[in-house]
């Protein structure tokens, strides 16, 4: 039995919630093209994202710990996959379009430069007089302009819904862009990805902090949410073994995901949301947490800021990354002859500073460090 695209679209219309995004009702692509015989439009988007160079490079880009610090810490790629898993779990429970949520999740960090948010801040400062730098906009730039894989257009020609989800990605670290209907909310699938991003980095940065030894299990008693969870699991945080740490993080994820599902469902019921337009026209985001958990997650974030992200070890690495990216940018803009031929061609189209910014933003941590060594170490 075959399941062509039309049958998959019919299944979505019958099975998904009335407020879900249906691929058969997509606003379409910027450049008209024939859709796949056996994939919906959102599934086709997902597959195109996975096959990009930018997606592969995420394997060697920083989440919290720089790539060379160990093989067991999250990278930007493993973080992205974890966000996609969480997003799909929440979307499935709410009757949303899992394919669209997964696609937006897989795309949301494509534009991140090396060295995480520290690298983003550096590039934004360096580009202050040339349009600035924002990783959401860079993600859209990658899928609409920088990836060249098709003869008829630049970029991947993704659907409007996927591109909107990328540009309206919003967390405490990410500001949404107003270029896609700024007066309206994004789809609930996109809102779910915003939650999934927060859920993944809260739980997994905590896990990496414990694994690295920067955080000690005994410190977790400072966070009410973690203290309550340990009590429920009958774990002694003073003597948390490696196995119990894994169980603890898994249970923390489950707790937050369940709360997000129930709180979002409650908001949909309270708002009497019965259509996608109802989602878009609602005055506030519908995806969220219960009030109690929202407060507890803020306490967890404050704890991670104070004890992990601002730990002297992490801060030292941030300082290194700033020096590396600043010097690479200065060297390339002062002596563009040092740039590889493909980047020099991009200079003619994009201008010197934007082409250099695109080049540096696309680097992995490892490549940026090696390039810095090649340019400034006389022994290299």
Protein Blocks (a to p, Z undefined) as FASTA:
>chain_A
ZZdfklmmmmmmmmmcfkbccfklcgbjfbdcdddfkbcfklmmmmmmmmpmklmmmmmc
cfklcfklockbccfklmmmmmmmmmmmmmmmnopafklmmmmmmmmmmmpcehijmlmm
mmmmmmmmnopaafklmmmmmmmmmpccbfkbgcjlpafklmmmmmmgccfkbccdfklo
plbccdfklmmmmmmmmmmmmmmmmmmmmmnomacfklmmmpmklmmmmmmnopafklcc
fklmmmmmmmmmmmmmmmmmmmmmmmmmmnopabfklmmmpmbdfbdcdfklmmmmmmmm
mmmmmmmmmgmklmmmmmmmmmmmmmmmmmmmmmmmlpcfklmmmmmmnopklmmmmmmm
mpcfklmmmmmmmmmmmkZZ
